[in-house]
Amino acid sequence: MNNREKNIGSLALKSAPRRIIIPAADQDHARPLRVAAYARVSSDSSDQLHSYAAQTAYFAKLINSDPNWTFVDVYADKGITGTSTEKREDFQRMMEDCRSGKIDRILVKSISRFARNTKESLAAVRELKSLDISVYFEEQNIDTAQATGETLTAVFSALAQKESEAISERMRHSYQMRMQRGTFSTHCAPYGYRLVKNQLEVIEEEVVIIRQIFDRYLSGISMEDIAKEITALGIPTKQNIPFWQVRSIQYILRNEKYVGDSLLGKTYTTLTLPHRKIENKGEGVQYFIEGSHPPIVSRTVFDKAQQLLSRKSAVIPPRAAPHPLSRKIVCGHCGAFCKRKKTRGTAYWICQTHNKNAGSCPTMQIPETEITEAFLRIYFTLKHHGDQVLTRLIQDLQAAKNGKLLWSEDIVELNKQIADIACQERLLAQLKQQAVVDPDIFIFQSNQLAEQRREAKLKKSRILRSEDDQTVQRTQELLDILEDGPDLLTTFDEALFSELVETITIQDNSTIRFRLINGLELPEHIERKK
């Protein structure tokens, strides 16, 4: 190699770029965690404002006392309801600062301080989690940095159920009182009527159809043929569905509203969770109001229709045992139940609305094998990974129940009675020590107070026992079923399915959602096969 070639080679080596690897910084040690707090009180009263100041001072001191934390701010709203986050200015300011990357962690006293509306609360927590910002709720000891998405959903769903339970109880009491007074009015007028200022008024154009249904049925035409006749006329139902079904005709023929009467309390809502509306077959009180609104058919015609319906129902042959998926699968788009049908030897489940008219509902039919295979996957997940989530759900429900009971009016009143009795007993003992009260009177009064205290404690114990939350029991049943079940299901098990699943909702054409017996909902993706 000549000198020129050596020089060129050495220059090439000298001019080659240097590579320096800079390792990623350890974020936990690169800077302290930027921590903020959120506090809220729900009124402007002096005691609540004191609570507001106390929360603010408490969190400021707590954050500043940790050397690994940097204090950002205490975001606090006062005198504002917690049912909606839109009205809380500091809450919105905190969310904006989170989106701007100014906060790493948020401390909150309790979930109820964060938001009483669990839907908005869960949405906010999920958004913060997506921004890699954790929220710690002190009273519930919930840290979103450690909790999984499923756990968070379960916890917040449980709290949402508690809200729903309280609202349902108030509504149930309101309905009962209005029915007793005879002032209750349906919120949905049946076909042939409109609701005007809580009163049913006749719609003349629809009266013709109602009278035609009664006349055709009394002349011997079947309900199925009547439904086809009205559908052929191009007249939609009350729900604006273009086709009529047998159950629509049967509902009209049996509805006392068309003779001008009202039967209140046809259905009742279950006290246990999940709340379900069930036909009242004597379990609850009903109220019958005669002549509550203008009739559409005469009483003679209506009574004849009832007699004919009774005669025909008496000769209906017994049906075969229903399919385990029957009345379990619901269309998430239109709310209709799905029916089973077979095509070239393959079983499908199809939305009844879509089956009647494909343009009315976009939910397509699903092969039965896809649904059963989705259940097998759900079962495997619950069997091997559900224990922690379900156990935590039971704990949270128990905590919510205990908190509710401790502050119920009955328990508070009984606690006052017990405390008052204790004060009287102490006073009586002091009077005896001072020889002010006669010994016989002391014994008599002591026995009376002891009996009163015993009765109050027994009454309190009965209330605590009666306020049992069925969701806890149902969740425990779910855990027991899973514990006794096999480690792996290779084929669809009808008994296990019936024990675990309440309903299946077709969310869209690629996802179905299983609702378990305790109200917990789990989505499952459908692997469609070509």
C-alpha positions, 0 to 999 in steps of 0.5 A: 500500500503506498503512502497516498492510500494510507493517508486516505484510509487514516482520514476516513477513519478519523472522519467516521461519526462517533456514537454515544448511547445516552441511557433513559433516565429513571423517571422515579429518581429523575424528579419528585412526583408532582402531587395535587389534591382535590377537595369538595364540600356540598354546601355553603354552611359554616360547618361545611366551610370549616370542613372545606378549610380543614381538607385543604390544610390537611392535603397541603401539609400531607403533600409537603411532608413527603420529600419525594413529592412536589406540591402542585395545588389543592383544587377545591370546590365549595358549596357545589353539588357533586352530582355533576362535574360540569358545575365545579370550576376547580375540578375542571381546572385540575383536569386541564392541568392534568391534560397539560402535563402538570400533575402526576398524582391526585389525592382525594378524601373519598370517591363521594368527594371526587364525584357522586355521579359514578359515571362521570367519576369513572370517566374522569379516572379512566381519562387520568389513567390514560394520561398516566396520572394516578388517583388515590382515594383515602377512605376506600384505600383505592389507588388507580396506579395499582388497580386494574381496569376491571377492578376499577369498573367493578368498584365504580359499578358497585357504587353506581348500583348503590345510587340506583338502589337509593333512587329506585327506593324513592321512586317506588315509594312515590309510585305507591303513594300516588297509586293509593291516592288514585293520582298515578298516571302512566308515563307511556300512553298505549296505542290509541291514546295520548298523554296530556297533562297526566290524562289519557286522551283518545287519538281518533285516527288510531281508534279505528285500528283498536276497534278493528282488532277487537271486532276481527278477533271476536269474528274468529280471526287469529291474532297472527292473521290480525297482525298480518292484516294491520301490517299490510295496511302500512300502519306502524305500531306505537313504537313506529315499528312497521310490522305488528306481532302477535304479542302486540295484538294480545296486549291490546285485547287484554288491556283494560285501558281500552274499556276506560279502566286502569289497573295500577301495579301490574308489575313491580321492581325487585328490591334485590340487585340487579333491579328487574321489573316482574309481572305482579301475580299477587306478590304486591298490592294492586289498585283498580280505578274504574272509569279513569279515562274515556273508553275506546270499546264498549264493556260488552265487547271487552268482556266477550274478548276476555272470555274468548281469550280465556277459552283459547288459553285453556286448550293451548298444548304444553310447550317443549323445554326452552333452549338454554339461550332462549330469552337470554340474548338481547339486541343492543341496538333495538332492544329486541330479543333474539330468536334461534333459527337453523339454516342448512344445519347451522344454528344462528341467533338473530334479532327479531327486528332484523329478521322481520326487516333487515333495514330496521336494525343493523345487528346481523345474525350470529352463529350459536357456536360463536356465542358458546365459544365466547362463554367458554372464554369468559368462564376461563377468565373468571375461573383463573383471574376473577377471584381477586376482582370479585372478592374486592367487589364483595369488600367494597359492597360490604363497606358501602352497605355498612356506611349506608346503615350507620347513617340511616334514619332508623339507626341514628334514632336508635343510637340516640335512644340508647345514648339517652338511656345511658345518660339516664342510667348514669344520672340514676347511679349518681342520685343513688350514691348521693342517697337522694333516691329510694333503693326500691325506686332505684331498682325499679327504674334501673330495671325499666331502663335496662329493658328499654336499652335491650329493646332498642338494641334488639330493634337495631340488630333486626334492622341491620340483619334485614338490610341484607344486600343481595348483590354481596350474596349473589357475588359470593354465589358466583365465587362458589360456583366458580370454585366448584366448577372445572378448571377448563370447559371444552364444551358448552355446559348448559347448567353452568351457563344458567348459573352464571349468566343472566343475559347476553347483549349483542353490543355490535357485530363484533362484540357481545356483553355477558351480564353475570348473576351479580350484575357485573358485565363483561364484554367479549370479542367475537372471532367471526369465521369466514 
